Amino acid sequence: MAIRNKIVDNILGTIGHTPMVRLNRITKGIVAADVYVKIETTNPGNSIKDRMALKMIEDAERSGRLRPGGTIIEGTSGNTGMGLAIAAVVKGYQCIFTTTDKQSKEKVDALKAFGAEVIVCPTNVEPEDPRSYYSVSSRLERDTPNSWKANQYDNLSNSQAHYEQTGPEIWEQTDGRIDHLVAGVGTGGTICGAAKYLKEKKPSVKAWGIDTYGSVFKKYQETGMFDKNEIYPYITEGIGEDFLPKNVDFSLIDGFEKVTDKDAAIMTRRIPREEGIFAGNSAGAAMAGLLQLADKFKAGESVVVVFHDHGTRYLGKMFNDDWMREKGFLAPGGLTARDLVATKKVAPLITIDCHETVAEAAHIMTQHGFSQVPVTSGGRIVGAINEARLYQEIVKHPEV
């Protein structure tokens, strides 16, 4: 293994050999086992995806699929693109990435900082839709001379990277005393590659996959049925999918736990405040899932949770109070009626004109945490709209 304090030839030599840290506060009194986190934010691209990005490129070079001066194309939520872009700079490739409009602006800007071209595609379309970031990346590969699509979802070099690197590191850092592995599942590469290695060393090791509502993984593993009714838009980044990537080997995952967008977002904020670790949204989901699975972990056991990426990717989202309030994940701020009486302050009355849209009414209620809003006409209050009535009308008349 490389020694961290040696001089390396280029930035790619700093990938891997990430630290493991004991958690001391979040799990106290809830999880009986010892909990450690594998902090992947120390990779040069600040995420675990650097590992598999370099592995995919090197394997493609060896097979002749990626040739000198070529263009790397990939559909990515940001972190894989970062790993590919860093390697491309060192190795002399160009990069074109497709991503979704759900991803944080920070992720897109980071990719552009390394000279990559980024095409933003709509989130709420099926993978087969020609507008999806999967389809657009495939079309780019066909249309771009001397190009190679990394295809992190189905490229088994992804999980192999974690079989060769992440799994052995975890085994060595815990001196073989690992009993449970907890990780978010997106492409499936991290959990399946690491779990395969760890289970070969110690068959009793359990691997727990963290999923999100709107994803198909949990139900598919439990029933064998791919249910399209499970698919709907969600906010959590980096985990869950609406299809089955080849890197997800369900035989290696002992169980899935679904975490809500709200619980993942709130836990993402708790981690730096309570543990001093600035990790991203998938780490929040993993920790929320860990607490939900608490009865699976016994005293004397060791649990390792993978923290995939860095909190700076989410400054405009989970770490932004206004964004959290807009999504309904934080209690609204501002003065209460008790505050107004006590301070004798006057707060402006928030209303909505009768000619405004239902969408605007819903936005005002969400933004301010109101259950009802006065309705005006010509500057005079003529009634009110409440959330129950709003919901009834939306159900009866979806076109509104």
N, C-alpha and C positions, 0 to 999 in steps of 0.2 A: 504493500500500500504506500501511496505517496506520503511524504512528510510535509506538514503544512508550512513549516518555517523555511523550507528550501525555496530557492529562486526557480520559477518555472519558465518555460520558453515563451508562453503566451497565456492569455487569460483562460483558455480552455483547460489548462493544467490545474486550475483552482476549483473545478467542478467536483462535487462530492465531498466525502469525509466531513459531513456536517455534524454539529454538536447535538447531544441529547441532554435534556434538562428535566429534573424532577419538578412536578407541579406541587405547590404547597398550600394554595388557598381555595381555588375553585372547587376542587374535589373533596376538600376536608369535611368529614362528617357525612358524606354522601356516598363516596366510593371507598369500599374497604381495602381494595388492592392498592399497591404502589403504582402511581401513574407517571409516566415519563413522556416527553414530547420530542420527536425528531424534528429539529428546526431546519427546514430546507431553505430558509431565507438567506443563508450565507453563501449560497451559490452565486456566481457572478450576475446572473439574470434575476436574482432574488426569488427563484422558485425551483421546485423539484424537477420541473420540465426540462431544465438544462441537461439533465442526465440522459433522458431518452432522445432529446433533440440531437445531441452529438452522436449517440449510438446509431440513430436512423441514418444520419448523414454518412457516417463512416461505413456502415453496411452497404449503403447505396453506392458509395465510391468503389468499394471492393467488387461489387457485382456489375459495375459499369453502367448502372442506371443514372448516376449523377456524374456528369463529365465536366472537365475544366471549363470555367467561364459560363456554366449553366445557371439557370434560374430555378430557385426553390419556390414552390407554390404550396400553400397550406390553408385550410380552414381552421382558424384558431381563436380561442377566447382571449388570447393575449400572451399567456405565459409560454406556451409552446413556441409561438412566434418569436418571443424574445430569445429563447434558447437557440432557435434556428438562425435568427438574425445575427447573434453574437458569433456563432460558428461561421456564418457566411462572410462576415467581415474578415475574419482571420484567414479563411480559405479562399476568398475571392469569388464568391457567388453573389447573384442578385436575389432579392426576395420580393414576392408578391403575396400578400396575405388577405384572406377574406375573413370577416368577423361579423358579429351581430350587433344590432343597435341596442342590445341589452347590456353590453359590456361597458365598463367605466371608461370615461374619456382618458383617464390617466394611462390605461393599458394601450389604447390606440396611439396616444402621443409618444409613449415609450418605444413602440415599434418604429414609429417614424424617426425617432432620434437616432436609430441605428441604420437609417437610410432605406428602410423597407417601404414599399408602396402598400397602402391599406385600403381595402374596399369594404365599406360597411353595408351589410345586407339586413333585410327585415328578420326579426326573431320569430314572429307568429305565423310561420308557414311550415309545411311539412318538408322533411328532408328531400323528397323527390321533386318539390316545387322548383322550377328553374331559377327562382329568385333566392332560394336558400343559400346559405354560405357554403354548404356542401356542394350543391350543384354548380355554383359559380366557380368554385375552385377547380372542379373537374373540367369545366368548359375552358378555363384559362390554361389548364395543362394541355388540352388538345390543341389550343390555338397558339401557344407560345413555343417557338422553336427551342430546342435544347433545354427543355424544362423537365423537372421531376417533382411529383407531388408526394410529400412526406406521408400523408394519410395516417396520422397518429392513431386513429380509431382501429384500423384493421392491420396496421403494420406491426408485426409481432416483435420487431426490434425494440418497440416501446416496452413491453413487459419484460423482455430479455435484459434490458438495461437495469431494471430493478432486481431481477434475479441475480445478476452479476455484481451489482453495487449496493443497492439499498438494503436488501435482505442480509447480505454478509456483514454490512456495517452495523445493523441492528443487533445481529447475533453477537458480534464482537463487543459492542458497547454494553450489552446486558450480561456479558459472560455466559450467554446461553440460558439465562433465567427469564426468558420472555414466555408469557402464557397467552397473551391476547394482543392482536394487532388491530387497531382501529384506524380507518382511513376513508375519506370521501371517495366515491366512485363516479368517474366521468368516462374517460377512455377505458378505465379498468387496469391500465398498465401498472400503476404503483402497487395497488393492493394485491393483484394477482402475481406479479413478478416477485415481490417480497414474500408473499405468503407461500408461494411454491418453494422457495429456498428454505424458509423457516420451518415448514412442515416436513421437508426432507430431513432436516437436522433434528426436529422434535415433533413427531406426528400429533402430539396433543395440543399444539398451538392452535388457537381459534382466530379466525379472521372475520372481523365485523365491518361490513360495508355501510357507509352512511349515504343515504339517498334523500331525495327531496320530493315533496308533493308536486305532481306534474310530470314525474319520471316513471318509466316502466319497469325498472329493475326489480324492486321488491316483489311485486305481484308475479312477475315472470318467474322468479326463482321459487316462489312458494306454490305456484299453481301450474307452471309450464305454459301459461297462456299469455300471449302478447295482446294486451288489451288497449286498444286505441282510446278508450274512454278514460284511461289513466293519464292521458296526455293533455296538458293545458299549460298556459304560460306561467312561469315562475320567476322569482327575482334572484334567488341564490345563484351565485356564480361558481363555476368550476366543478360542479357535481351534477349527476342525473343526466339522462338522455331520453330522447323519444324514439330510439332505435337500439339495436343490440350490437355494439362493437365487438369485433373478433377478439380484442384483448381482454374482454370480460369473460373469464372462465368461471362459471357459476359453481363448478365443483370445488373450487378453492376457497369460496366465500361461505362461511358457516351461517351467516344470517345478515339481513339488511335491516336497518332502522331508518325510518323516514323522519325528517326534521322540517318544521315549518319555516317559511321565509323569515317570519318575525323572530322565532327563537334563535335561528342562525345569526340574524343581524344583531340582536341584543347580546348574544354571547361573543360575537366578534368584537364588540366594544368592551366587554368585560375583560378579555384576555390581557390587553396591555395595562389596564387599570389595576388588575389584581395580581398579575404575574410578571408584569414588566416586559412582556413579549409582544412585539408589534407584528402580528400575523394577520392573514387575510380572511375572507369570507368563508372559504371552505374549512379553515381551522375552527371558526365559530360553529359551523355546522357539525364538525367532527366532535367538538367538545359538548355541544348540546346533545348529540346522539349518545355520547359516552355516559352522560348523566341519566339519560333515559334508559340505558342498558345497565345501570348500576347493579342490579341484582344478579347479573351474570358474572361479576368479578368478586372473588373471595379474598379475605385477608391472607396475606402471605404471597399472593400472586402478583405478577408484574404485567402492566398494560403499557403498550407503546402506541401513542397517537401521532400520526403524521401531520405536521403543519406545512402545507404545500407552498404557500407564497406569502409575500410581505404586505403589511397593512397600507403602505403608501399607494398601492393600486386602488384603494377604496376610500381615499380622502374625500372624494366628492359624493360618496354614497354612505356606507355604513358609519363612517366617522364624521358625517355631516348632520348636525341636528335638524336642519330644515328638511333635508331629504328624508330623514327618519320619521319626522312628523308628517310629512306629505304622504308617506306610505302607511301611516297609522301605527308605526312601531314605537313611537314615543308619545307620552302624554303631551297634549298641547300646552304651550307656555302661555304667559299673559296673566292678566289680573282676574281673580275670581270676584264674585259678588261681595264676599266678605272683605276682600282687599279694597274694593271700591268704597265701601262704607267706612272702613277704618282710616283710609287715607284721604277721603273726600275728593278723589280724582274722578274725572269724567272720561269715560272711554267712548269712542265713536260707535254708533249703532251700525252693525253690519247687516245689510239687506241685499235683496236681489230683485231686479226689475222683472215684471211679469212677462216681458218679451224675451228674457234670457233663456238659454237652453237648459235642458235637464242636466247635461254634462257640466255646465257651469255651476248649477246648484249643488251637484254632487262634489265638485271640486272645492267649493266654499266650505261645505260641511266637513270634508276631510281635512282641509287646510287648518281650520280653526277648532276642529273637534266638536262641532255643534251637532245636536240632534234635530234642531229645527232652525229655520231662518225666516224672518219676516219678508213678505212679498210686497213690493211697492208698485204703484202706477201713478205717473205724474208727480212723483215725490211724496205721495201719501201712502201710508200702510193700508193695504186692502185685504190682507190675509197672511197666511204662513204656510210653508211647506216643511214637512217633517220627514225623517228618514224612512219611516214605515210606509208612508204614502208614496214616497219616491221609489222605494223598492217595488211596491205593488204595481205602479205604473210601468216600470221597466219590464217586469215579468209579463204583464198583460200586453204591452206594446213595445217589443224589443227595438222597433225601428226608431223610437224616440232617442 
